[in-house]
Amino acid sequence: MTAAIQDSRFMRALRREPVDRTPIWLMRQAGRYLPEYLATRAEAGDFLTLAGTPEMAAEVTLQPIRRYGFDAAILFSDILILPHEMGLGLGFTPGEGPKFERPLRDPQEIHALPRLDPNEATGYVMDAVRLIRRDLPEDVPLIGFAGSPWTVATYMIEGGSSRDFKLAKKMLLEHPEDADALIRLLADSTADYLLAQVEAGVNAVMVFDSWGGALSPAMFKRFSLAGMQRIVDRVKASAPETPVILFAKGCGGMLESLADTGCQALGVDWTTRLSDARTRVGDRVALQGNLDPVVLTTNPEVVERAVADVLEDFGPGSGHVFNLGHGITPDVPVEHVQVLVDTVRRLSQRRSA
Ligand code: CP3
């Protein structure tokens, strides 16, 4: 990793070192709220072609950096690419979300799943990383990512998005040993995949546990946290310079356990106060978050006030990366994102020095 990257605001904030102002990037910053994204996606025809064509994936990764000058870029891909390449057959129907042609319904099928070679099965992702790293300003860090084993397993078992995760939870409850094996296999494949991204040029990695909040504390520890722990251990052992960010949505009660994994930063959603998170774990990890994305659908005055509240709540000192508490939605006006970015820059200037 170059000195320019190591000295960037984002990397410094992850190490909880002083910064001139709070770094900001947004989950799903490359997405449908951006007209230039919609144009490239129309050119690609569909989402999987977009994610599977390195030049196009690189282009949409760079679009929000050009428009807003965010302090970090995030690789354009999806958490469902891995199970797709494991043979489940991903499809995206507009308006319906992701669907797997061959979901995992019989626990015996778990034991037949392949452990992928990430450079072979997902070589196009690594090619995209190399192209992005070539074209990104040299002081802007690139974040690689994957889904958490539990969150990816919910899609594999349910066959798509779900409201209550009944099939996935039944698998954990009725076939816990098979479920442990699935989590282990996904954790090992995900660690291989993230380490290949690091080798190709990403500077930090983030694990999205979007549905950790659907589990009881005991089930979260056995099936979600255990998988993320295995990933953190592998990344720390093989790429000790690469910070790991864990984002477990709806898991405010689990922050101490998440910090205990040895990760460098925790994503926090808007249901937990940053000041509370900071008191509980802030001396061990940096915090990333936590504006409710709905704020961006309102008006500039509300956006400014809500940004001030988030910065105020975190308080003085370093270790904060400004972000949303979940991904930006397609209905957000691009002007509101500009207000958000300007306000974070203006209000955080001295606070974090
Ligand atoms: O953040 C970024 O800009 C990088 C790209 C990124 C995408 N998906 C692109 C995408 C990232 C980091 C993700 C993560 C992801 N994907 C998660 C975890 C984060 C979260 O939101 O909880 C999950 C659960 C998924 C699964 C997924 N992918 C769903 C449920 C959908 C369809 C629903 C939706 O939002 O449209 C996707 C498709 C997807 N992945 C889109 C994008 C920009 C929309 C596709 C389109 O252009 O139509």
Residues whose N, C-alpha, C, O or C-beta is under 5 A from the ligand:
A	BS01	CP3	L26 M27 R28 Q29 A30 G31 F47 I74 L75 F76 S77 D78 I79 G97 P98 F208 S210 G327
